[in-house]
Amino acid sequence: MTERVGFIGLGVMGRPMAQNLIRAGYRMHVCARRPESLEPLVAQGAVACASPAELAAGCDVVCTMVTAGADVEAVVMGKAGIMAGARPGLVVIDHSTIPPATARRVAQTLAARGVDFLDAPVSGGGQGAIDATLSIMVGGHEPVFARAEPLLRRMGKTVLRIGDSGAGQVAKAANQLAIVLALVGLAEAFTLARASGVDPARVLEALRGGAAASRVLEAMGPKMADRDFRPGVEARLHHKDVQIALDCAAAVGLAAPGAAVAAQTFNALMARGGARHDSSAVLTVVEAMRRPQASGSSA
Amino acid sequence: MTERVGFIGLGVMGRPMAQNLIRAGYRMHVCARRPESLEPLVAQGAVACASPAELAAGCDVVCTMVTAGADVEAVVMGKAGIMAGARPGLVVIDHSTIPPATARRVAQTLAARGVDFLDAPVSGGGQGAIDATLSIMVGGHEPVFARAEPLLRRMGKTVLRIGDSGAGQVAKAANQLAIVLALVGLAEAFTLARASGVDPARVLEALRGGAAASRVLEAMGPKMADRDFRPGVEARLHHKDVQIALDCAAAVGLAAPGAAVAAQTFNALMARGGARHDSSAVLTVVEAMRRPQASGSSA
């Protein structure tokens, strides 16, 4: 518990994850582009560092929670990046959702410097991060996982080594593929109900009680029933993730027509300006594929 | 509780539903094409009737749980059907999943004879029927629902009047649309994992712990991970249901590309001879859209 841990990426997910590590007694080091991201953590005793390189130089483990593959590569291999400050024996744990191929490339680059890497994307959303109930899907060498596991268990409830480097990201791609298809299903379901003159709130209640019950329904169904698209999970993130899943499928020679429909639905949502709306706003894309209503229609 | 109740359609769902009504003290009348379907219920005290007409003549409420719209129309309006024996004041409750338009037509036909009708499709599967934890989605007049509700609550935990005649079937179509899209998402997710050399059983465990957790995952995920397609829910039923959802969407002028992909996936499963396999066998359709593997491949 006296390990020195660095955390880079202190957003909706990263901040509560880092706070759970502080609470667990880890000596936290943080670094962020925006000073206001650092403040709550420094107030809890974290050490602010000027760059990922400086942070890495003073830590035994560095966690990253940024957005896309390019962000991870910049933070690790860019100017004043983690690699510039890392000593052999450092463990880098990336919690971002990025392509498995990028994770493998970063792992190989770090391995050449004697630095260990785990891809460790998470599922469970902001609330799961706060409650430390995330599902954490890990790819990498077993001994490195064993060393990191106690730390990961301070942030997640389901902590699983899926396989070698990249396997965590494959599991996350599968996870996101399941979620976005479920979302498209709900968007079409609620629009069908509304277009048929049926109260979506009643349909939500019915779905909750039967075989359609799901965490996606609990999180997104009320937003769809109320047409309230404040995030939540920003649609741009699922847009990125479904593209990762499609790219993975193409890489292994798999057709995925369901994922393709979901990707196009999210493309349409981006085109409509919905990037920072909640992901449940895919409802509006489905609604736009509906016969115009006569004025004064009940639906 | 002294009401005389008839039950027609004593399969995987109907039998346990009727048995729950017997346990609750209703005087049960049954009728089936195959004598072996009657036996367990007669052994519990149910009265066997020769036809739906004879059954209806001796009952205050008749429940039906058959397969498709044509089956409901035959049982209600066919030769020696319910209508042939019904007296004014009878309540017919159909638990089958059929098109809303068919439910409305049956309701209108019965109303002309003074017979009340509720569409009351259910969700929750065979186990939900046994445990009386079904979600029951009801369409029809409020006073008729109020009269039927105590009986419905002996078979289901979530019993909701969704709206007027047909509204229960609209909710069920929405429910099934959500389920089949979730199924396609899981089929693509597990195939992506396998094709990437990742153990689907580990992926299943990770998905269960995060935002992808769902009742569909619990019921179908293990079958997909193990490639064990014994039913469960026979694929021909979801095949029928997704077509109902597509027809409903067309009727209200709604494009539903997600439902279309699911429908095509189930069409392909029917074409492959999977009608009576578990619905999770849609996995095999996705697997067939994958690059052939070199012999001895790990995946």
Interface residues (C-beta under 8 A of the other chain):
Chain A: P100 V122 S123 G124 G125 G128 L134 S135 M137 G156 K157 T158 L160 R161 I162 G163 A167 V170 A171 A173 A174 N175 L177 A178 I179 V180 L181 A182 V184 G185 L186 A187 E188 A189 F190 T191 L192 A193 A195 S196 G197 V198 D199 R202 V203 E205 A206 L207 R208 G209 G210 A211 A212 A213 S214 R215 V216 L217 A219 A245 C248 A249 V252 G253 L254 A255 A256 P257 G258 A259 V261 A262 Q264 T265 V286 M289 R290 R291
Chain B: P100 V122 S123 G124 G125 G128 L134 S135 M137 G156 K157 T158 L160 R161 I162 G163 A167 V170 A171 A173 A174 N175 L177 A178 I179 V180 L181 A182 V184 G185 L186 A187 E188 A189 F190 T191 L192 A193 A195 S196 G197 V198 D199 R202 V203 E205 A206 L207 R208 G209 G210 A211 A212 A213 S214 R215 V216 L217 A219 A245 C248 A249 V252 G253 L254 A255 A256 P257 G258 A259 A260 V261 A262 Q264 T265 V286 M289 R290 R291
